[in-house]
Amino acid sequence: MSLFSIGLVLLSSLLHSFWNILTQTSKNSQYFSGLKGIWVMIMALTAYAGFGMVPLSDEIIFWGILSGILHGVYILCLSRAYSTADISYVYPIARSAPVFVPVFAWLFLDEHLSISTFLAIGIILTAIYTLHFEGQVVRGFKNLLGALKHQDLRWAFYTLALVVSYSLVDKKGMDAFLSY
């Protein structure tokens, strides 16, 4: 990987952590997130105009627009989650998507998963659950159901669903782009 690419990854990581902190500490996190989204669109359109790109098919444009909409709603749900619940609860829920993406890709995109992948996903989910059951299995299930029904944590679960959704849409978009 070139130094330029490494620099972009590091810059992206820095900006990501920076906007997460700003979103959480903002007096109006949804307003801040909306402004951030507008700024990202301006930067993307500027890059597109400056560097140019080959014409894209209608299918690629469709997946790109759908992805953008899902990302926008994701940002608003995440900012709402940060403003209604503690980050120590929100972030692990919202960021658990990598465990669920392969399962939903298997269900909806006909991806093939090995038995060891299913086993690994099961172990990860069990470990996450075990952290919350406080030594009592029945109490753990009640805690899990309580978290799912918790008014403030619902935004974290919406965020999780949106991350899984935009990941699947991005996969479809990249498949369309690579076959174009």
Residue, then its C-alpha position, 0 to 999 in steps of 0.5 A: m500500500s502506498l504512503f498516500s493510501i496509508g495517509l488517507v486511511l489514517l486521515s479517515s480514522l482521525l476524522h471518524s473519531f473526531w466526528n463521533i466525539l463532536t456528535q456526542t458532545s454537540k448540543n444538537s447532535q442531529y443538526f450537527s450530523g445534518l451539517k456534516g452530511i451536507w459538507v460530505m456531499i459538497m466534498a464528494l461532488t467537488a472531488y467528482a467534478g475535479f477528478g471526473m469519472v466515467p459515466l455510470s449505468d442506471e443500476i450503479i447510480f440507483w445503488g449509489i443513491l440508495s446507499g447515500i440515503l441509508h448512510g444519511v439515515y444511519i448518521l441521524c439515528l446514530s446521533r439520536a442514539y448518542s443523545t438519548a443513551d450512554i455511549s458505552y451502550v450505544y457504540p457496542i450495539a451500533r458497531s456489532a454489524p460485522v457479526f450480522v452482515p455475513v448472515f444477512a448477506w447469506l440470507f439475501l445476497d446468496e453469499h456462501l458461508s462455511i460451517s466455521t463462519f457460522l460457528a464463529i458468529g455463534i461464538i461471538l454472539t454468545a460472548i457478547y451475550t455472556l458479558h451481559f448476563e451477570g452470571q444468571v442465564v434467565r436474568g441475562f435473557k431478561n436483560l437482553l429483552g430489556a435492551l431490545k425494548h429500551q426506549d433510548l437504546r432503540w436508536a442504537f438498534y436502528t443504527l445497527a440495522l442501517v449499517v447492515s442494510y447499507s453494507l448489503v446495498d454497497k455490496k450490490g453497488m460494487d458488484a454492479f460497478l465491477s461488472y460494468 
